[in-house]
Amino acid sequence: MKKILLSAVFSFLLLGTALPVSAQCSMCKRVAESNMENGEVRGKGLNTGILYLMSVPYVMAGVVGYVWWKKRQANKTAENPE
């Protein structure tokens, strides 16, 4: 339990200190910049949306991996009760 809590705190600290990243292709970036130069605000949310869509598969894989690991640990303790 202590390891999980420490890992969670460490992860949140890393996420809190993350640098802004640009996850746009060159064409999307060019369109977003030209829209922002013309006074439109649609380009600001484009990068956030791309990062959100990119992170969903990683979160899903992490959840599946965690559930698999927990079930494997439960099976190990059931097989070797000490």
LOKOL-43117 format. One record per residue: x negated, y, z of N, C-alpha, C in turn; residue in three letters. Coordinates in steps of 0.05 Angstrom, whole numbers, plus 5000, padded with zeros to 4 digits. Layout:
// LOKOL-43117
+------+------+------+------+------+------+------+------+------+-----+
:  n.u :  n.v :  n.w : ca.u : ca.v : ca.w :  c.u :  c.v :  c.w :   r :
+------+------+------+------+------+------+------+------+------+-----+
:    X :    Y :    Z :    X :    Y :    Z :    X :    Y :    Z : Ala :
...
+------+------+------+------+------+------+------+------+------+-----+
END
This chain:
// LOKOL-43117
+------+------+------+------+------+------+------+------+------+-----+
:  n.u :  n.v :  n.w : ca.u : ca.v : ca.w :  c.u :  c.v :  c.w :   r :
+------+------+------+------+------+------+------+------+------+-----+
: 4983 : 4976 : 5000 : 5000 : 5000 : 5000 : 4983 : 5025 : 5000 : Met :
: 4961 : 5024 : 5014 : 4943 : 5047 : 5016 : 4930 : 5053 : 4989 : Lys :
: 4923 : 5031 : 4974 : 4911 : 5035 : 4948 : 4931 : 5047 : 4928 : Lys :
: 4956 : 5039 : 4930 : 4976 : 5050 : 4912 : 4981 : 5079 : 4918 : Ile :
: 4982 : 5086 : 4943 : 4986 : 5114 : 4951 : 4962 : 5131 : 4942 : Leu :
: 4938 : 5121 : 4946 : 4914 : 5135 : 4938 : 4913 : 5139 : 4907 : Leu :
: 4921 : 5118 : 4893 : 4922 : 5120 : 4864 : 4942 : 5140 : 4854 : Ser :
: 4965 : 5141 : 4867 : 4986 : 5160 : 4860 : 4977 : 5188 : 4865 : Ala :
: 4965 : 5193 : 4888 : 4955 : 5220 : 4894 : 4934 : 5229 : 4874 : Val :
: 4915 : 5211 : 4868 : 4894 : 5216 : 4849 : 4906 : 5222 : 4821 : Phe :
: 4926 : 5207 : 4813 : 4939 : 5212 : 4787 : 4952 : 5239 : 4786 : Ser :
: 4967 : 5246 : 4807 : 4980 : 5272 : 4807 : 4960 : 5295 : 4807 : Phe :
: 4937 : 5291 : 4821 : 4917 : 5312 : 4820 : 4905 : 5315 : 4792 : Leu :
: 4901 : 5293 : 4779 : 4891 : 5294 : 4751 : 4911 : 5308 : 4733 : Leu :
: 4936 : 5301 : 4736 : 4956 : 5314 : 4719 : 4959 : 5344 : 4725 : Leu :
: 4955 : 5351 : 4750 : 4957 : 5379 : 4757 : 4934 : 5396 : 4747 : Gly :
: 4912 : 5384 : 4742 : 4888 : 5399 : 4733 : 4883 : 5394 : 4703 : Thr :
: 4902 : 5383 : 4689 : 4898 : 5377 : 4661 : 4897 : 5403 : 4645 : Ala :
: 4880 : 5403 : 4625 : 4877 : 5426 : 4607 : 4899 : 5424 : 4586 : Leu :
: 4908 : 5447 : 4577 : 4928 : 5447 : 4556 : 4917 : 5434 : 4530 : Pro :
: 4932 : 5418 : 4518 : 4923 : 5404 : 4493 : 4941 : 5412 : 4470 : Val :
: 4930 : 5409 : 4447 : 4945 : 5415 : 4423 : 4950 : 5389 : 4408 : Ser :
: 4975 : 5381 : 4406 : 4981 : 5355 : 4394 : 4996 : 5359 : 4368 : Ala :
: 4988 : 5378 : 4352 : 5002 : 5384 : 4328 : 4984 : 5378 : 4304 : Gln :
: 4996 : 5369 : 4282 : 4981 : 5367 : 4258 : 4976 : 5395 : 4247 : Cys :
: 4959 : 5397 : 4227 : 4951 : 5423 : 4217 : 4975 : 5438 : 4204 : Ser :
: 4992 : 5423 : 4191 : 5015 : 5437 : 4179 : 5035 : 5447 : 4200 : Met :
: 5040 : 5430 : 4220 : 5059 : 5439 : 4241 : 5048 : 5463 : 4256 : Cys :
: 5021 : 5462 : 4261 : 5009 : 5484 : 4275 : 5011 : 5510 : 4259 : Lys :
: 5006 : 5508 : 4233 : 5007 : 5532 : 4216 : 5035 : 5543 : 4216 : Arg :
: 5056 : 5526 : 4213 : 5084 : 5536 : 4213 : 5091 : 5548 : 4240 : Val :
: 5083 : 5535 : 4262 : 5089 : 5546 : 4288 : 5075 : 5573 : 4293 : Ala :
: 5050 : 5575 : 4284 : 5036 : 5601 : 4288 : 5049 : 5623 : 4271 : Glu :
: 5057 : 5617 : 4247 : 5069 : 5637 : 4230 : 5096 : 5645 : 4241 : Ser :
: 5111 : 5626 : 4252 : 5137 : 5633 : 4264 : 5133 : 5651 : 4288 : Asn :
: 5112 : 5645 : 4305 : 5108 : 5661 : 4329 : 5098 : 5689 : 4321 : Met :
: 5083 : 5692 : 4299 : 5074 : 5718 : 4290 : 5097 : 5735 : 4281 : Glu :
: 5118 : 5722 : 4270 : 5142 : 5736 : 4261 : 5162 : 5742 : 4283 : Asn :
: 5155 : 5735 : 4307 : 5172 : 5741 : 4330 : 5191 : 5719 : 4339 : Gly :
: 5190 : 5696 : 4325 : 5207 : 5674 : 4333 : 5195 : 5659 : 4357 : Glu :
: 5212 : 5645 : 4372 : 5202 : 5631 : 4396 : 5204 : 5600 : 4393 : Val :
: 5212 : 5591 : 4370 : 5215 : 5562 : 4365 : 5188 : 5548 : 4366 : Arg :
: 5166 : 5561 : 4359 : 5140 : 5548 : 4359 : 5129 : 5541 : 4386 : Gly :
: 5138 : 5555 : 4407 : 5128 : 5550 : 4434 : 5135 : 5522 : 4444 : Lys :
: 5159 : 5513 : 4438 : 5168 : 5487 : 4448 : 5159 : 5463 : 4431 : Gly :
: 5148 : 5469 : 4408 : 5140 : 5447 : 4389 : 5119 : 5430 : 4401 : Leu :
: 5098 : 5442 : 4412 : 5076 : 5426 : 4424 : 5085 : 5410 : 4448 : Asn :
: 5102 : 5421 : 4464 : 5113 : 5407 : 4487 : 5129 : 5383 : 4478 : Thr :
: 5145 : 5386 : 4458 : 5161 : 5364 : 4447 : 5144 : 5342 : 4436 : Gly :
: 5123 : 5349 : 4422 : 5105 : 5328 : 4411 : 5091 : 5313 : 4433 : Ile :
: 5082 : 5327 : 4454 : 5069 : 5313 : 4476 : 5089 : 5295 : 4491 : Leu :
: 5113 : 5304 : 4494 : 5134 : 5287 : 4507 : 5138 : 5262 : 4492 : Tyr :
: 5142 : 5264 : 4466 : 5146 : 5240 : 4449 : 5122 : 5222 : 4449 : Leu :
: 5098 : 5233 : 4451 : 5074 : 5217 : 4451 : 5071 : 5202 : 4478 : Met :
: 5080 : 5213 : 4500 : 5076 : 5201 : 4526 : 5096 : 5179 : 4532 : Ser :
: 5119 : 5178 : 4520 : 5139 : 5158 : 4527 : 5129 : 5130 : 4523 : Val :
: 5116 : 5122 : 4501 : 5107 : 5094 : 4499 : 5086 : 5087 : 4520 : Pro :
: 5069 : 5105 : 4528 : 5049 : 5100 : 4549 : 5063 : 5095 : 4576 : Tyr :
: 5083 : 5111 : 4582 : 5098 : 5108 : 4607 : 5112 : 5081 : 4607 : Val :
: 5125 : 5074 : 4585 : 5139 : 5048 : 4583 : 5119 : 5025 : 4586 : Met :
: 5096 : 5026 : 4574 : 5076 : 5005 : 4576 : 5066 : 5003 : 4605 : Ala :
: 5063 : 5026 : 4618 : 5054 : 5026 : 4646 : 5075 : 5013 : 4664 : Gly :
: 5100 : 5018 : 4660 : 5121 : 5006 : 4676 : 5123 : 4976 : 4672 : Val :
: 5121 : 4968 : 4647 : 5122 : 4939 : 4641 : 5098 : 4925 : 4653 : Val :
: 5074 : 4937 : 4651 : 5050 : 4926 : 4662 : 5052 : 4924 : 4693 : Gly :
: 5063 : 4944 : 4705 : 5066 : 4944 : 4734 : 5085 : 4922 : 4743 : Tyr :
: 5108 : 4919 : 4730 : 5127 : 4898 : 4737 : 5115 : 4871 : 4733 : Val :
: 5100 : 4867 : 4711 : 5087 : 4842 : 4706 : 5067 : 4836 : 4728 : Trp :
: 5051 : 4855 : 4735 : 5031 : 4852 : 4756 : 5044 : 4844 : 4783 : Trp :
: 5066 : 4858 : 4790 : 5079 : 4852 : 4816 : 5091 : 4824 : 4816 : Lys :
: 5102 : 4816 : 4793 : 5113 : 4788 : 4792 : 5091 : 4768 : 4794 : Lys :
: 5068 : 4774 : 4781 : 5046 : 4755 : 4782 : 5035 : 4753 : 4811 : Arg :
: 5033 : 4775 : 4825 : 5024 : 4775 : 4853 : 5044 : 4759 : 4870 : Gln :
: 5070 : 4762 : 4865 : 5089 : 4747 : 4881 : 5087 : 4717 : 4876 : Ala :
: 5081 : 4710 : 4851 : 5078 : 4681 : 4844 : 5053 : 4670 : 4857 : Asn :
: 5032 : 4686 : 4858 : 5007 : 4676 : 4871 : 5011 : 4672 : 4901 : Lys :
: 5025 : 4689 : 4914 : 5030 : 4686 : 4943 : 5049 : 4663 : 4948 : Thr :
: 5067 : 4658 : 4930 : 5086 : 4635 : 4933 : 5071 : 4608 : 4930 : Ala :
: 5052 : 4608 : 4912 : 5037 : 4583 : 4907 : 5016 : 4577 : 4929 : Glu :
: 5005 : 4598 : 4941 : 4983 : 4595 : 4961 : 4991 : 4609 : 4987 : Asn :
: 5011 : 4598 : 5001 : 5017 : 4611 : 5027 : 4996 : 4604 : 5048 : Pro :
: 4984 : 4625 : 5058 : 4962 : 4621 : 5078 : 4970 : 4629 : 5105 : Glu :
+------+------+------+------+------+------+------+------+------+-----+
END
